[in-house]
Amino acid sequence: MNILLFGISNVGKTTTGRLLADRLGYKFYDMDEEVKSCLHITLEEFVNTVWPYERDKIRGKILENLVPRPENKVIAVTPMYYSRWFHKYLQRDDVLAVELQDAPEHIFSRLVFSDENDQVYKEDKYRDAHASHYLGEIKKDITYYRKAFSKITNKLNIDGDSPEKVVERLMKQFNLQPYSLSGK
């Protein structure tokens, strides 16, 4: 089984995906980490030196390598505008694709920053001082990816819930059961 979590940046794909994979006994993959590992560059370099279409093509190739692996997995999929690189997985029986959604204000509250070496840090004072700018950018992202994500029929509105609660809701909504080697 492949569970693909889609959504805009900072919606909670990675945190939710890690917790969900742990809860189900699945392997977890983060698209950003896979990009860094495959290309041996930082995300900063990737975003600033590779054209958007090529970035999505590279991410599509990474999905192409991950999905067929014979293991149960959860994949946090970096936002991809060009759905041609992921739409073939949406109809597969062994794939559950879910778009995680949330209100801009909730996404803003989870906003973190990273430096040129992809080291994540939280800068609440700076973020809060520039709230209108970042809320505007989040709203633009929601609008920008709406068309690409429209092909994903399973949606889950996080509604500001904690990642633990989101995992519970995912498991209940999609009847997900922990993996057992014994088949029980």
C-alpha positions in Angstrom: 0.0 0.0 0.0 1.2 3.5 -0.9 -0.2 6.5 0.9 0.6 9.7 -0.8 0.1 12.9 1.2 -0.3 16.0 -1.0 -0.8 19.6 0.0 0.9 23.0 0.0 4.1 23.8 2.0 3.6 23.8 5.8 0.2 22.2 5.7 1.7 19.3 7.7 2.5 16.5 5.2 5.8 15.5 6.7 4.9 15.6 10.4 1.5 13.8 9.7 3.2 11.4 7.3 5.9 10.4 9.8 3.3 9.8 12.6 1.0 7.9 10.2 3.8 5.7 9.0 4.9 5.0 12.5 1.3 4.2 13.6 0.7 1.9 10.7 4.1 0.2 10.7 4.9 1.6 7.2 8.1 3.1 5.9 8.1 6.9 5.5 9.6 9.0 2.7 9.7 12.7 2.5 10.0 14.0 -1.1 12.2 16.9 -0.1 14.7 14.6 1.6 14.6 12.3 -1.4 15.4 15.2 -3.7 18.3 16.2 -1.6 19.6 12.7 -1.4 19.3 11.9 -5.1 20.7 15.2 -6.4 23.2 15.8 -3.6 22.2 19.5 -3.2 20.2 21.5 -0.7 16.6 22.4 -1.3 17.6 26.0 -1.6 19.9 25.1 -4.5 17.2 22.9 -6.1 14.5 25.6 -5.9 16.8 28.4 -7.1 18.6 26.6 -9.9 16.1 24.2 -11.5 13.1 25.5 -13.5 9.7 24.6 -12.0 8.7 22.2 -14.8 12.1 20.3 -14.4 11.7 20.3 -10.6 8.3 18.6 -11.0 9.7 16.2 -13.5 12.5 15.2 -11.1 10.0 14.7 -8.3 7.9 12.6 -10.7 10.9 10.4 -11.4 11.4 10.0 -7.6 7.8 9.0 -7.2 8.3 6.6 -10.1 11.1 4.9 -8.2 9.4 4.9 -4.8 5.8 3.8 -5.5 6.8 0.3 -7.0 8.9 -0.6 -4.0 7.3 -3.7 -2.4 6.8 -2.2 1.0 4.0 -0.4 2.6 4.8 3.3 2.7 3.7 6.8 3.3 5.1 9.5 1.1 4.9 13.3 1.9 4.8 14.7 -1.6 6.2 18.1 -2.2 3.7 20.4 -4.0 3.8 19.7 -7.7 2.0 22.0 -10.1 2.4 19.8 -13.2 0.1 17.0 -12.3 1.2 14.9 -15.3 4.1 13.7 -13.1 1.8 12.2 -10.4 -1.7 11.7 -11.9 -0.9 8.1 -13.0 -0.8 7.1 -9.4 -4.2 8.5 -8.5 -6.1 5.6 -10.0 -3.9 2.7 -8.8 -5.5 0.2 -6.4 -2.3 0.2 -4.3 -2.3 4.0 -3.9 -4.3 6.1 -1.5 -3.7 9.8 -2.4 -5.0 12.4 0.0 -4.7 16.1 -0.2 -4.3 17.7 3.2 -5.9 21.1 3.4 -6.1 23.8 6.0 -7.0 27.5 6.5 -4.2 30.0 5.7 -4.1 31.2 9.3 -3.4 27.6 10.5 -0.7 27.1 7.9 0.8 30.4 8.9 1.0 29.3 12.6 3.1 26.3 11.5 5.4 28.3 9.3 9.1 27.6 9.8 12.2 28.9 7.9 15.3 27.2 6.8 18.8 28.6 6.0 20.9 28.0 2.9 21.9 24.6 4.3 18.3 23.5 4.9 18.6 23.8 8.6 15.1 24.5 9.9 14.5 27.1 12.5 11.5 28.9 14.0 11.5 32.6 13.9 8.1 33.7 15.3 9.0 37.4 15.8 10.0 37.8 12.2 7.1 35.7 10.9 4.6 37.7 13.0 6.1 41.0 11.9 5.5 40.0 8.3 2.2 38.2 8.8 0.3 39.9 6.0 3.1 39.0 3.5 3.2 35.4 4.5 -0.6 35.0 4.7 -0.7 36.4 1.2 1.9 33.9 -0.1 0.0 31.0 1.5 -3.2 32.1 -0.1 -1.4 32.4 -3.5 -0.1 28.8 -3.0 -3.6 27.5 -2.3 -4.9 29.1 -5.4 -1.8 28.1 -7.5 -2.0 24.4 -6.7 -5.8 24.1 -6.7 -6.0 23.0 -10.3 -3.2 20.4 -9.9 -4.7 19.0 -6.7 -8.2 18.9 -8.2 -7.3 15.5 -9.6 -6.9 14.2 -6.1 -10.4 13.1 -5.0 -9.6 12.4 -1.3 -9.4 15.5 0.7 -8.9 16.0 4.5 -9.3 19.4 6.0 -6.9 19.5 9.0 -8.9 22.4 10.5 -5.9 23.3 12.7 -5.9 20.0 14.5 -2.7 18.5 16.0 -0.8 16.0 13.8 -1.8 13.2 16.2 -5.5 14.1 15.7 -5.0 14.3 11.9 -3.5 10.8 11.9 -6.5 9.5 13.9 -8.9 11.2 11.4 -7.0 9.7 8.4 -7.0 6.3 9.9 -10.8 6.4 10.6 -11.8 8.1 7.3 -9.8 5.7 5.1 -10.1 2.6 7.3 -6.4 2.3 7.7 -5.1 -0.6 9.9 -1.6 -1.1 11.3 0.5 -3.6 9.2 1.0 -6.9 10.8 3.6 -9.5 9.6 1.4 -12.3 11.0 -1.6 -11.1 8.9 -3.7 -10.6 12.1 
